[in-house]
Amino acid sequence: MTTAPARTAPFDTVLVANRGEIALRVVRTCREMGIRTVVVHSTTDRDSAAVRAADVAVQIGPGAPRRSYLSVPAIIEAALSSGARAVHPGYGFLSEDPDFAEVCAANDLVFIGPEPALMSRLGDKAVARALMADAGLPVLPGSRQTVDSAEQAVEVADGIGYPVIITAAAGGGGRGMSVVRSRRHLPPSYRQTRAAAQAVFGDGRVYLERYCERARHVEVQVLADRFGDVVHLGERDCSVQRRHQKLIEESPAPARSSSSSPTARSPSWRSTAGSRWSIRSPRWSPAST
């Protein structure tokens, strides 16, 4: 009988900077890999399943997330004092904060996620759009960069045709988006969207794209590491939305044929995607098509 070689864990201790089911799933995976886990928690979550499942639990603050799960100094102190070598942010909270990733690196902690520079670039929707176009991916007709005046917005819209959608470069969660169907409505909508983006995100930059009526929202999540390994996790149809926010995700996408599914594409497509993403994604990054 042949015994499979034991896997060597990349870290001996990982701190999980999240809570609930997210933290519990990370803890369980680490346990399967033979990795010791440290879970930080607020006073509210002291008896949670993730805390009970972890090897070490460290209380970092009161119930308010701003004073616990979003407290970078408290999380870093917990990691250093517990002997953690890496920090897994889960998703939400600090998982997309490039400043947090930089603080981890400054304290010799591996941030399990994208490099800070990559997060900054893909966190800006206008920059991400330009990066995808440079990589050869099809994008909707629209502005190459952010649009800095109502006059420029009209010029772009006249060139690509109406309706258009104005989107905040720093936007997210379905906010900072306005659909405009005629030239006369564009200047006031442009100003309103910029003002809303500045108020909500602290960044008033916007860009324009052609708006697709009754389009289906289908995503393909791509994971890549710094060694050039790339995988995709299939497609998800996120077309059921309210106010630009997803309500239901379906996989596989019901409106796509099996031949057009990314999982059915040839190895040559996957290797081409890998060559593109291994350059731009030192660890991993999600991409939507």
N, C-alpha and C positions, 0 to 999 in steps of 0.2 A: 504494500500500500504506500503510495506516494503522499507525502505531507506537503501541503502548500507552504511556501515561505511566508514567514510572519511579516506583516506590513510594518514599516517603521513610521511612527507618527511624526509629523513635521514639527510639532511642539509638545512639550510635556504637560503644559498647563495653559488653558485658555480661559480668559475672563469673558463672560457673556453679559453684554451691556444692554439688556432688554428685559422684558417680563412676559408672563403669561405663556400661551401656547408657543409663541416664537422662541422664547428662551428654553422651554422644555424640549422642543425639537432639536435645538443645538446641543443641549446637554446629552440627550439620548444618542445623537450621532457621535459626539466626542467619546462617550462611554464605549460605543462599538469599536472605535478606533484606538482605545486604550489611552485616552487623553484625560487628564485630571481637569475638572471644571470648577470655576469660581463664578458664582452668580451674585450680582449686586441687586439690591432690592430696597424699596422704600418701606416705611413703617406699615403702609397699607398691605403690602405683598409679603409680609414676613412669613406667612403660613401657606404660601402658594406651592403648587406642585413642583415648579421649577426650583424653588428654594430647597424643598425637601429632597429633590433628586440630585442636587449638586454635591460635590465633595466639600466645597467651602461656600458659605454664604456671608456676604458682607453688607450690612445696612449702610446706605449712603445718604439718607435724608428722609424728609417727611413725604406724605402722599402726593403732594403737588409735583408733577413731572419736572417742572422748571427747576426745582430744588433737589431733584434726585436723578432721574434718568437723563436729564439734559444738563446735569452739572459735570462739566468736563474735569475740573480739579478733583472732585470726589471720586470719579471713576478711575482716573489715573492713579490717585493715591491708593485705591483699593487694589488695582492691578499690581503696583509695585510692592505693596506690603504683603500680598498673598503669593508672590513668586510667579505670577502669570508672565508668559512670554509673548502672548498674542491677545488681541481683543476682537471678539466677534460682535458686531453691532446689531445683528439681526436685520430687520427692516423697520423703517420709521425712525423716530427719535434722531440719533446722530449718524445714522447709516449713510446719509448722503451729504455729510458736512465735511468739506475738504479741510477745514481748519482743525477739526478733531483728528482727522487722519494724520495731519502734520504734527500735532501735539504728541500723538502716539509714537511717531517716528523719532521725534526729538527725545523721547524717553526710552528709546531702544525697545519699543513694543511694536510688534507686527500688527498692522491694521488689516483684518481679513476682509478685503473688498478692493475696490478700485484705487489706483494711485490718486493722490490729491489733485494733481494737474488734470487727470482724465475726468474726475468728478466735476471740476470747475468748468471744463470745456463742454461736457455733455449736459451739465446742469443749466447751461445757457441754450435755450431752444434754437435761437438764431445761429449760434456757432455750431451746434449739433447738426442742423440742417445743411450748413455749408460743408461740414465734414463728410456727411453722407453723400452729398453731390460729388465731392472730390474723390470719394471712394468708388464712384461709378454707380451708386444706387439711384433709381429713379425717384425724383421728388416732384411735388406739385409745382406748377409755375408760380413764381412769386419773387419777392425781393431777395437779392443775394445776401444782404446784410440788414441791419435794423433800419427802419425808416424814421428820419429825424424831423420831418415837417409834414404838415397836412398837404402841402403842394407836392412834395415828393410822393406821398401816399397816392394822390390822385394820378400822378404820372405812372406809377407802377400799376395801379388798377386799370387805367386806360389801356395799358399794354397787354395785360393778361385777361381782361374781361371780367364782368361781374356775373354772379356774386363773388365777393372776396371775404376772407375772414382775417380780422386783426387779432394778433396773438401777442401776449406779453412774453418777452424773451426769458424772463425769470419766473414765468407763471407755472401753475400746477394746481391739481385738485379741481380742474374744470373752471377756474377763475381766470380773469384777464383775457377773455375772448369775446369778440363781437363780430357778428355777421352783417355785412353791408351789401345791399342789393342794387343801389343806384349811386351815381356820381354825386348827386346833391346831398346825399346823406353821409358821404364819406368824411368830409372835414369835421363835422361835430362828433361823429362816432370815433374818429381818430383821437380827438382831444379828450373825450370821455374815457376811452380805454387807457390812454396814457396816464390820466389822472388816477384812475382806479388802480392801475398797476403800481404806480408810485406809492399810493396809500397802503396797498395790501402787501406788496413785496419789497418796497423800498427801492424799486428800480422801474423807471417809467419807459424803458426802451420797448419798442414793439416792432413786429415785422408783418408782412402781408403775404397771403397765399390765396390761390384760387379756391373757392369753397365748393366742395362736391356735395350736391344734393343727394340725399338718401344713400350715402356711401356706407359700406360696411367697415367696421373698425376691427381689423384683424392684426394681432401682434404675434411676432416670433421672438422669443427670448433667447439670446445668444450668450454663452459663457465662455470666456477665454482666460487662460493663465499666462504668466510671463514666459513660459517655455514654448509658446506657440500652439498649445493644445486648444482646440475650439470645438464646442458641441452646441447644439440647439436643443430646446426642450419642446419642440413641436409648436403648433399654432394655437391661439386662443381667440375666439370671436367675442369682442367686447362691445358689440353694437347696441345692446340694450343699455341706454343711458338716460340720465335726467340732468339737465343743465350741464352737459358735457362731462358728467361724472358717471363712471361705470357702475351698473347695478348688478349685472350678471356676466360671468365669463364662461364660455362654452368651449370645450375641447374634446374632439377635433371640431374645427369650425364647420357648422352645418351647411354653409353655402358654398363650400369649396369641394371640388372633386378630389379623389384620392391621388390622381396623377399630378395635380397642382400643389399638393401638400408638400411642405419642406422636408417631411420625413421620407417622401418618395423620390426625392431628387438624387442624382447620381453622386458617387464619391468625388467626382471631379469638381462638382459645385461646392461640396463641403471643403475640399482642399483649397479652392480659390477663396472661399470665405475666410478660411483659416489664415491664409497668407495676408489678407487685408487686415483682419482683426488682431492678429498677433502683434502687429506694429502699433496699433492704436490702443490696445487693451492690455497693459502690463499684467493685470490679474484677471478681472472679469468685468463685463459691462453688459447691461441689457440694451437691446436694440429693438425697435419696432418697425415693421414694414407694413 
